[in-house]
Amino acid sequence: MIYKNVGIWIKVLILLLIVPFFNSCNGDEEEELIGNWVELSDFDGIPRTDAVGFTIGNKGYIGTGYDGDKRQSDFWEYDATKNSWTQKANFPGIARADAIGFGTDTKGYIGTGYDGKNRLKDFYEYDPASNQWTQKADFGGSARRGAVAMVINNKGYVGTGDSVLYFKDFWEYDPATDAWKKISSIGGSKRYKAGSFVISGKGYVIGGIDNGEYLNDIWVYDPATDTWTKKRDITDTSDETYDDKYLTIKGTGKVGFTVNGKGYLATGGQTTGVETWEYDPGTDLWKEKSNFEGTIRTDAVGFAIGSRGYLTTGKSSSYYFDDLWAFDPAAEFNEND
């Protein structure tokens, strides 16, 4: 009887050792994601979606957008050191949403968009030193909304978007001459509401939608050669394992920003709207980071200051947001801060 009981306990001990081993081998243990989102001082303006956001120097800026009732023309500055907002001179063009905005080292720019009836192509420059706006040369392409904008070496690059049809053309803006120049069109499909960021002097355009289909491509533009190069797909299309978890990268209404030489896409997408993805240009690979800790949303805006990316506004169904969040890609996740 004693030997029988000993045999049973030996079997139990063996099972206790084997089960964790097989669980580990089968990948049942979840990988701990790195990166931390922290909620900061709410945006002082009206909650909205489809605004523009960018950085000038070490300050963040946000303006225009749609609050569910009307388009906006107010403009705000965020000081990260004080964690505070200051209202600046209103954007002088017609109130709009779905515009483009970008910031150079010293100036900010807003143009194109939709006023509720018409697509637009007017274009304006903001000088933070004088808190004044100046109308500049109209955007060089057709009037549009939902385009992407990037800054490379203090020149603006604007393209894609929609009017009656979708676009794939791209244009370069030189602030020194106030002139637009058509450059090579992006490869692949025309697209609307794609994501974008700039890393090491090259511009990246990711996904978007065309013909009712979410696009799974990413293209990088090199202004030195005026060429676009296709990178690895942002969905699971290969026979290799690197893209097995690329389930939520593609989509629309995502926020893009760059921190320490890597690109980030957050919120938006096809379904949940909380994932954060990191792109490494050296390996052409994506890595999932800690989920956005705010409410799910799409069509938010973002900017980067120092080692953190910032995200604010956006919408979820008929709800519009004004909360502000900062993301530190290198920090450990902390749900209590």
C-alpha positions in Angstrom: 0.0 0.0 0.0 2.9 2.3 0.8 4.6 1.5 -2.4 1.4 2.2 -4.3 1.1 5.7 -2.7 4.7 6.5 -3.5 4.2 5.5 -7.1 1.2 7.9 -7.4 3.2 10.8 -5.9 6.1 10.2 -8.3 3.6 10.4 -11.2 2.2 13.7 -9.9 5.7 15.2 -9.5 6.6 14.1 -13.1 3.4 15.8 -14.4 4.2 19.0 -12.5 7.6 19.1 -14.1 6.4 18.2 -17.6 3.4 20.5 -18.0 5.3 23.8 -17.6 8.0 22.5 -20.0 5.4 21.7 -22.8 3.6 25.0 -22.2 6.9 26.8 -22.7 7.6 24.8 -25.9 4.2 25.5 -27.2 4.6 29.3 -26.8 1.6 29.6 -24.4 3.5 32.0 -22.2 2.7 35.6 -23.3 5.6 37.8 -24.3 5.9 40.9 -22.0 5.6 44.0 -24.2 7.9 47.0 -23.6 6.9 50.6 -23.7 4.7 52.8 -21.4 1.9 55.2 -22.0 1.3 58.0 -19.5 -1.7 60.3 -19.4 -0.9 64.0 -19.2 -2.8 67.3 -19.1 -5.9 67.2 -21.4 -5.8 69.2 -24.6 -7.4 72.5 -23.7 -9.4 72.8 -26.9 -12.7 71.3 -27.9 -12.6 67.4 -28.3 -12.2 66.6 -32.0 -11.1 64.2 -34.7 -9.1 64.6 -38.0 -7.0 67.5 -36.7 -3.4 68.1 -37.6 -0.5 67.8 -35.2 3.3 68.5 -35.6 6.4 69.7 -33.8 8.3 73.0 -34.2 11.5 72.9 -32.3 10.7 71.5 -28.9 7.0 72.3 -28.8 4.0 70.4 -30.0 1.2 71.9 -32.0 -2.4 70.9 -32.9 -5.1 72.7 -34.8 -8.2 72.4 -37.1 -10.4 69.2 -37.0 -14.0 68.2 -36.6 -16.0 68.1 -33.3 -19.0 66.2 -34.5 -20.9 69.4 -35.3 -18.5 71.8 -37.1 -15.0 72.2 -38.4 -12.5 74.1 -36.3 -9.8 76.7 -37.0 -8.2 77.1 -33.5 -4.6 76.4 -32.9 -2.7 75.3 -29.8 0.8 74.9 -28.5 1.9 72.2 -26.0 4.9 72.7 -23.7 6.2 69.3 -22.6 8.4 70.7 -19.8 5.4 72.4 -18.2 2.8 69.9 -19.3 0.5 72.8 -20.3 -1.4 74.1 -23.4 -1.5 77.7 -24.7 -3.9 78.9 -27.4 -2.2 80.6 -30.3 -3.5 82.7 -33.2 -6.3 81.0 -35.1 -5.5 79.3 -38.4 -6.6 82.0 -40.9 -8.0 79.7 -43.6 -11.5 78.4 -43.8 -12.3 75.9 -40.9 -11.5 72.4 -41.9 -10.7 68.8 -41.0 -8.7 66.0 -42.7 -5.9 68.6 -43.6 -2.2 68.0 -43.6 0.3 69.7 -41.2 4.1 69.5 -40.8 6.7 71.4 -38.9 10.3 72.4 -39.8 12.9 73.6 -37.3 11.3 77.0 -37.2 7.9 77.1 -38.9 4.7 75.2 -39.1 2.5 74.5 -42.2 -1.2 73.6 -42.7 -3.0 73.0 -46.0 -5.5 71.0 -48.0 -8.4 69.3 -46.1 -12.2 69.4 -46.2 -14.6 72.1 -45.1 -17.7 70.0 -45.2 -18.5 70.8 -48.8 -15.2 71.1 -50.7 -11.8 69.6 -50.8 -9.1 72.4 -50.4 -5.6 73.2 -51.6 -4.8 76.5 -49.9 -1.6 76.5 -47.7 -0.4 78.6 -44.7 2.8 79.1 -42.7 2.9 79.7 -38.9 5.7 81.5 -37.3 5.9 80.7 -33.5 8.3 83.6 -32.9 5.7 86.2 -33.9 2.6 84.1 -33.5 1.5 85.0 -37.0 0.1 83.1 -40.0 1.0 83.9 -43.7 -0.7 82.5 -46.7 1.7 80.8 -49.0 1.5 79.3 -52.5 -1.3 76.8 -52.9 -0.5 73.1 -52.7 0.9 72.1 -56.1 -1.5 69.1 -56.7 -5.3 68.8 -56.9 -7.4 69.8 -53.9 -7.8 66.8 -51.5 -8.3 65.5 -48.0 -6.8 62.6 -46.1 -3.3 63.1 -47.6 0.0 62.4 -45.8 2.7 65.0 -45.0 6.4 64.6 -44.0 9.4 66.8 -43.4 12.8 65.9 -44.6 15.7 68.3 -44.3 13.3 71.1 -43.6 11.3 70.6 -46.8 7.7 69.3 -46.9 6.5 66.3 -48.8 2.8 65.9 -49.4 0.9 63.3 -51.3 -1.9 60.6 -51.7 -5.4 61.4 -50.3 -8.7 61.7 -52.0 -11.0 64.0 -54.0 -13.5 62.2 -56.3 -10.8 59.6 -56.8 -7.8 58.6 -54.7 -4.3 59.9 -55.4 -0.8 58.6 -55.4 1.1 61.7 -56.5 3.7 63.4 -54.3 4.9 67.0 -54.1 7.9 68.7 -52.5 7.5 72.1 -50.8 10.6 74.4 -50.4 9.9 77.1 -47.7 13.0 79.1 -49.0 11.4 79.7 -52.4 7.7 79.1 -51.5 7.4 76.7 -54.4 6.0 73.3 -55.0 7.7 70.7 -57.2 6.2 67.4 -58.4 8.3 64.4 -57.5 8.0 60.7 -58.2 4.7 59.2 -57.3 4.6 56.5 -54.6 4.7 52.9 -55.8 1.8 50.5 -55.5 -1.8 51.7 -55.1 -3.4 55.1 -54.7 -4.4 55.5 -51.1 -6.3 57.5 -48.5 -5.5 58.1 -44.8 -2.2 56.2 -44.9 0.3 56.4 -42.0 3.7 58.1 -42.2 6.9 59.0 -40.4 10.5 60.1 -41.2 13.6 58.3 -40.1 17.2 59.4 -40.9 16.3 61.6 -43.8 13.9 59.2 -45.5 10.1 59.3 -45.5 7.9 56.2 -44.9 4.3 55.8 -46.1 2.4 52.9 -44.6 -0.9 51.2 -45.6 -4.0 53.2 -46.1 -7.1 52.2 -48.0 -7.9 51.9 -51.7 -11.0 50.4 -53.5 -12.4 49.4 -50.1 -9.3 47.3 -49.2 -6.8 48.0 -46.5 -3.3 48.1 -48.1 -0.5 45.9 -46.7 2.5 47.7 -48.2 5.1 50.2 -46.9 7.2 52.5 -49.1 10.3 54.5 -48.3 11.2 57.7 -50.2 14.8 58.9 -50.6 14.9 62.6 -51.6 18.5 62.3 -52.6 17.6 60.0 -55.5 13.8 60.9 -55.9 13.0 57.2 -55.6 10.5 55.0 -53.7 11.5 51.5 -52.5 9.0 48.9 -51.3 9.8 47.2 -48.0 8.4 44.0 -46.5 4.6 43.8 -46.3 2.9 44.8 -43.0 0.8 41.6 -42.9 1.5 37.9 -42.7 2.2 37.3 -46.4 5.5 35.4 -46.3 6.3 31.8 -45.5 8.7 32.9 -42.7 7.8 33.5 -39.1 8.8 37.2 -38.7 5.4 38.4 -39.8 3.2 35.8 -38.1 2.0 38.4 -35.6 1.5 41.3 -38.1 -2.2 41.2 -37.6 -3.1 44.8 -36.7 -0.5 47.0 -38.5 -2.4 47.8 -41.6 -5.5 50.1 -41.5 -6.4 53.8 -41.6 -6.5 56.7 -39.1 -3.2 55.7 -37.4 -0.9 58.1 -35.6 2.7 58.0 -36.7 5.8 59.5 -35.0 9.6 58.9 -34.8 11.6 58.4 -31.6 15.3 57.7 -31.4 15.6 56.4 -35.0 12.6 54.2 -35.0 9.1 54.7 -36.4 5.9 54.1 -34.4 2.2 53.6 -35.4 -0.5 53.7 -32.7 -4.3 53.4 -32.5 -6.5 53.5 -35.6 -6.5 50.5 -37.8 -9.2 48.0 -38.7 -10.6 46.8 -35.3 -9.4 47.5 -31.8 -7.5 50.7 -32.2 -5.1 50.3 -29.2 -2.1 48.5 -30.6 1.4 50.2 -30.8 3.9 49.0 -33.4 7.6 49.9 -33.7 9.5 49.8 -37.0 13.2 49.3 -37.2 14.6 50.6 -40.6 17.8 48.6 -40.0 16.1 45.3 -40.1 12.9 46.2 -41.9 10.9 44.5 -39.2 8.0 45.5 -36.9 7.8 44.8 -33.2 4.6 45.1 -31.1 4.9 47.4 -28.1 2.6 47.9 -25.1 -0.9 48.8 -26.0 -2.2 52.3 -25.9 -3.8 52.7 -22.5 -6.5 55.2 -23.4 -9.9 54.6 -24.9 -9.8 52.9 -28.4 -9.9 55.5 -31.2 -9.1 56.4 -34.7 -8.0 59.6 -36.5 -6.1 61.0 -33.5 -3.0 63.2 -34.0 0.5 62.9 -32.8 3.9 64.5 -32.5 7.3 63.7 -31.0 9.4 65.7 -28.5 12.7 64.3 -27.3 12.4 60.6 -26.4 8.6 60.4 -26.3 5.8 60.4 -28.7 2.5 62.2 -28.0 -1.0 61.3 -29.0 -4.3 63.3 -28.5 -7.8 63.8 -29.8 -9.5 61.3 -32.2 -12.9 59.5 -32.1 -14.6 56.3 -31.3 -18.0 55.9 -32.9 -19.7 59.3 -32.1 -17.4 60.1 -29.1 -14.7 62.7 -29.5 -11.6 62.9 -27.3 -9.4 65.6 -25.8 -7.1 63.5 -23.6 -3.3 63.6 -24.1 -0.9 60.7 -23.7 2.9 60.3 -23.9 4.6 57.1 -25.0 8.1 56.1 -23.9 9.2 53.2 -26.1 12.1 52.1 -23.7 10.2 52.2 -20.4 8.6 49.2 -18.8 4.9 48.9 -18.9 3.2 50.4 -15.8 -0.6 50.4 -15.7 -0.7 52.6 -12.6 1.0 55.8 -13.8 
